Amino acid sequence: RRINTRMAKLRSQIKGFGPARETKRANRKRTGIPNVAIAGYTNAGKSSILNRITNAGVLVENSLFATLDATVRKASTPSGQGFTLTDTVGFVRQLPHQLVEAFRSTLEEVGSADVIVHVVDASHPDPGAQLQTVREVLSDVGARDIPEIVVFNKSDLIDSGTSLQLRGLAPEALFVSANTGEGLDLLMARIETALPKPSIALSLKIPFDRGDLIAMLHDEALVISSDYVEEGTVLSVLVDERQKVLVQAFVVPQAAKPAQAL
């Protein structure tokens, strides 16, 4: 009876998260900010990695379903490109069928991501089963073709022999420790490589009273350089089509190259 009561409570909590989650997802799609979803087996250390990257202070608890709703935080790559980082509910093997549909909506965050960071507990007795279980669920929610970065967390708890075995499971995987911080710089570099990049180069001169546009560019685009002149802020940026429309009025024409003498 206690188990049934707990499951009913979980279903109720997850259902309650739905409207707010849909609103947040729609807002992210509208702004065009890339999204990285952290997925993995429960207790693999997803929330701990998110905390390390963003200093978010997310609940870290060694129990099933400690993260019920998808937690979303802002982060940026080493070069300054902004993205959102989403922590999702932990996967488990043989999830009771009464909860499968309830959790499906939370896992849709993974299906709409640009990149998936797939966290595996390196110290688990059967990491291969973790990999398989998570990949099966990713396939179920339509995330099979999304770029995946496999991360073996808790690398500080394993020896070189185990590391070699894990490398055989996922040759391109990264080894990190959310506990010590080891390997997180490599993870951020890998995320930066995998993220979709804005590709439209613009030179802009934005007046000082349009600080909203400056903030948007720093949050969502890639600012190559910025300087200040009497009329405002001069920037060299890479933007996408949506951002280009927002700043079009402040584009500075590129200076024409002087004609070469005959």
C-alpha positions as CSV (number, residue, x, y, z in Angstrom):
1,R,0.0,0.0,0.0
2,R,2.8,2.4,0.8
3,I,4.4,1.8,-2.6
4,N,1.1,2.5,-4.4
5,T,0.6,5.7,-2.3
6,R,4.2,6.8,-3.2
7,M,3.6,6.1,-6.9
8,A,0.3,8.0,-6.8
9,K,2.1,11.0,-5.2
10,L,4.8,10.9,-7.9
11,R,2.3,10.8,-10.7
12,S,0.5,13.8,-9.2
13,Q,3.7,15.8,-8.7
14,I,4.9,15.1,-12.3
15,K,1.5,16.1,-13.8
16,G,1.6,19.3,-11.8
17,F,4.9,20.3,-13.4
18,G,3.5,20.0,-17.0
19,P,2.1,23.5,-17.7
20,A,5.1,25.3,-16.4
21,R,7.5,23.0,-18.2
22,E,5.7,23.5,-21.5
23,T,5.9,27.3,-21.0
24,K,9.6,27.2,-20.3
25,R,10.3,25.0,-23.3
26,A,8.3,27.3,-25.6
27,N,10.2,30.3,-24.3
28,R,13.6,28.6,-25.0
29,K,12.5,27.7,-28.6
30,R,11.3,31.3,-29.2
31,T,14.6,32.8,-28.1
32,G,16.6,30.3,-30.1
33,I,19.1,29.5,-27.3
34,P,20.6,26.1,-27.8
35,N,19.7,23.5,-25.2
36,V,21.9,20.7,-23.7
37,A,20.0,18.0,-21.8
38,I,21.7,15.9,-19.1
39,A,20.4,12.4,-19.2
40,G,21.4,9.2,-17.4
41,Y,20.6,6.5,-15.0
42,T,19.4,7.6,-11.6
43,N,22.2,8.3,-9.1
44,A,24.8,8.7,-12.0
45,G,25.6,12.2,-10.8
46,K,23.6,14.4,-13.3
47,S,22.6,17.0,-10.8
48,S,26.2,17.1,-9.4
49,I,27.6,17.8,-12.9
50,L,25.0,20.6,-13.5
51,N,25.9,22.1,-10.1
52,R,29.6,22.1,-11.0
53,I,29.0,23.7,-14.4
54,T,26.5,26.3,-13.3
55,N,26.7,26.6,-9.5
56,A,23.0,26.2,-9.5
57,G,22.6,24.6,-6.1
58,V,20.2,21.9,-7.4
59,L,19.1,19.2,-5.1
60,V,21.6,16.4,-4.9
61,E,20.2,13.3,-3.3
62,N,21.2,9.6,-3.4
63,S,17.7,8.2,-4.1
64,L,15.4,7.3,-6.9
65,F,13.5,10.2,-8.6
66,A,15.3,12.9,-6.5
67,T,14.9,15.1,-9.6
68,L,11.3,14.9,-10.7
69,D,10.9,18.1,-12.7
70,A,13.4,19.0,-15.4
71,T,15.7,21.7,-13.9
72,V,16.9,24.3,-16.4
73,R,19.9,26.6,-15.9
74,K,21.8,29.0,-18.1
75,A,25.5,28.4,-18.9
76,S,28.0,29.5,-21.5
77,T,30.8,27.8,-23.4
78,P,34.5,28.8,-23.0
79,S,34.2,31.2,-26.0
80,G,31.0,32.8,-24.5
81,Q,28.2,31.1,-26.5
82,G,25.1,30.9,-24.2
83,F,23.0,27.8,-23.8
84,T,20.6,26.2,-21.4
85,L,21.5,23.1,-19.4
86,T,18.6,20.8,-18.5
87,D,18.8,18.2,-15.8
88,T,16.2,15.4,-16.2
89,V,14.7,12.7,-14.1
90,G,17.0,9.7,-13.6
91,F,16.3,6.6,-15.7
92,V,15.7,3.2,-14.1
93,R,15.4,-0.3,-15.5
94,Q,12.0,-1.9,-15.5
95,L,10.2,1.3,-14.5
96,P,6.7,0.4,-13.2
97,H,4.3,0.7,-16.1
98,Q,2.0,3.1,-14.1
99,L,4.9,5.6,-14.1
100,V,6.1,5.2,-17.7
101,E,3.6,7.7,-19.2
102,A,4.0,10.1,-16.3
103,F,7.7,10.3,-16.8
104,R,7.5,10.5,-20.6
105,S,6.6,14.2,-20.5
106,T,9.7,15.0,-18.4
107,L,11.8,13.1,-20.9
108,E,10.5,15.1,-23.8
109,E,13.1,17.7,-22.7
110,V,15.7,15.3,-23.9
111,G,13.9,14.9,-27.3
112,S,13.9,18.6,-27.9
113,A,17.6,19.2,-27.0
114,D,20.4,20.2,-29.4
115,V,22.9,18.0,-27.5
116,I,22.6,15.2,-25.0
117,V,25.2,14.7,-22.2
118,H,24.7,11.1,-21.3
119,V,26.0,10.6,-17.8
120,V,27.0,7.0,-16.7
121,D,28.2,6.0,-13.2
122,A,31.7,4.7,-13.8
123,S,31.7,2.9,-10.5
124,H,28.5,1.0,-11.1
125,P,28.8,-2.8,-11.3
126,D,27.0,-2.9,-14.7
127,P,27.6,0.4,-16.6
128,G,26.9,-1.4,-19.9
129,A,23.3,-2.0,-18.7
130,Q,23.0,1.7,-17.8
131,L,24.2,2.8,-21.3
132,Q,21.7,0.4,-23.0
133,T,18.7,1.4,-20.8
134,V,19.2,5.1,-21.3
135,R,19.7,4.7,-25.1
136,E,16.6,2.7,-25.4
137,V,14.6,5.4,-23.7
138,L,16.3,8.1,-25.8
139,S,15.2,6.2,-28.8
140,D,11.6,6.0,-27.5
141,V,11.4,9.8,-27.1
142,G,12.7,10.5,-30.5
143,A,16.3,11.5,-29.5
144,R,18.2,8.9,-31.3
145,D,19.7,11.3,-33.8
146,I,20.6,14.1,-31.4
147,P,24.4,14.4,-30.8
148,E,25.4,12.5,-27.7
149,I,28.3,13.0,-25.4
150,V,28.9,10.0,-23.1
151,V,30.4,11.0,-19.8
152,F,31.6,8.5,-17.3
153,N,31.2,10.3,-13.9
154,K,32.9,9.3,-10.6
155,S,36.2,8.6,-12.4
156,D,37.9,9.3,-9.1
157,L,36.4,6.0,-7.8
158,I,37.8,3.6,-10.4
159,D,41.1,2.1,-11.3
160,S,42.9,2.0,-14.6
161,G,41.6,-1.5,-15.5
162,T,38.0,-0.4,-15.1
163,S,38.8,2.7,-17.1
164,L,40.0,0.5,-20.0
165,Q,36.9,-1.6,-19.9
166,L,34.7,1.5,-19.9
167,R,36.6,2.8,-22.9
168,G,35.6,-0.3,-24.7
169,L,31.9,0.4,-24.1
170,A,32.1,4.0,-25.4
171,P,35.4,4.8,-27.1
172,E,34.6,8.6,-27.5
173,A,33.5,9.0,-23.9
174,L,34.9,11.5,-21.4
175,F,35.9,10.6,-17.9
176,V,35.0,13.2,-15.3
177,S,34.4,13.6,-11.6
178,A,31.8,16.0,-10.3
179,N,33.3,15.5,-6.9
180,T,36.8,16.7,-7.8
181,G,36.1,18.7,-11.0
182,E,38.4,16.5,-13.1
183,G,37.5,16.5,-16.8
184,L,34.8,19.1,-16.6
185,D,36.8,21.5,-18.8
186,L,37.0,18.8,-21.4
187,L,33.3,18.3,-21.2
188,M,32.6,22.1,-21.7
189,A,34.9,22.0,-24.7
190,R,33.1,19.0,-26.2
191,I,29.7,20.7,-25.6
192,E,31.0,23.8,-27.4
193,T,32.1,21.8,-30.4
194,A,28.7,20.0,-30.6
195,L,26.4,23.0,-30.2
196,P,24.8,24.6,-33.3
197,K,26.7,27.8,-34.1
198,P,25.3,31.1,-35.2
199,S,26.8,31.8,-38.6
200,I,25.8,35.3,-39.7
201,A,28.7,37.8,-39.2
202,L,27.6,41.3,-38.4
203,S,29.2,44.6,-37.4
204,L,26.9,46.6,-35.2
205,K,26.8,50.0,-33.5
206,I,24.1,49.9,-30.8
207,P,23.2,53.1,-28.9
208,F,23.6,53.0,-25.1
209,D,19.9,53.2,-24.5
210,R,19.5,49.7,-26.1
211,G,21.1,47.8,-23.4
212,D,18.5,45.1,-23.9
213,L,20.0,44.2,-27.3
214,I,23.5,44.1,-25.9
215,A,22.3,41.8,-23.1
216,M,20.5,39.6,-25.7
217,L,23.6,39.3,-27.9
218,H,25.8,38.3,-24.9
219,D,23.2,35.7,-23.8
220,E,22.2,34.2,-27.1
221,A,24.7,35.1,-29.8
222,L,28.5,34.9,-30.1
223,V,30.2,38.2,-29.4
224,I,33.6,38.3,-31.1
225,S,34.6,41.8,-29.9
226,S,33.0,44.9,-28.4
227,D,34.2,48.5,-27.9
228,Y,32.7,51.8,-26.9
229,V,32.5,55.0,-29.0
230,E,30.6,58.2,-28.4
231,E,27.5,57.0,-30.2
232,G,27.2,53.6,-28.4
233,T,28.7,50.1,-28.4
234,V,30.4,48.7,-31.4
235,L,30.3,44.9,-31.7
236,S,31.4,42.2,-34.0
237,V,29.1,39.3,-33.6
238,L,27.9,36.0,-35.0
239,V,24.1,35.7,-35.0
240,D,21.3,33.5,-36.3
241,E,18.4,34.6,-38.5
242,R,16.1,35.5,-35.6
243,Q,18.8,37.6,-33.9
244,K,19.7,39.3,-37.2
245,V,16.1,40.7,-37.5
246,L,16.3,42.1,-34.0
247,V,19.5,44.1,-34.6
248,Q,19.2,44.8,-38.3
249,A,18.6,48.5,-37.7
250,F,22.0,48.9,-36.1
251,V,24.2,47.1,-38.7
252,V,27.2,49.0,-39.8
253,P,28.1,48.5,-43.5
254,Q,31.4,46.9,-44.0
255,A,33.9,49.3,-45.4
256,A,34.5,48.7,-49.1
257,K,38.0,47.7,-50.0
258,P,39.9,50.4,-52.0
259,A,40.3,49.6,-55.7
260,Q,43.8,48.6,-56.7
261,A,45.6,50.9,-59.0
262,L,46.0,49.7,-62.6
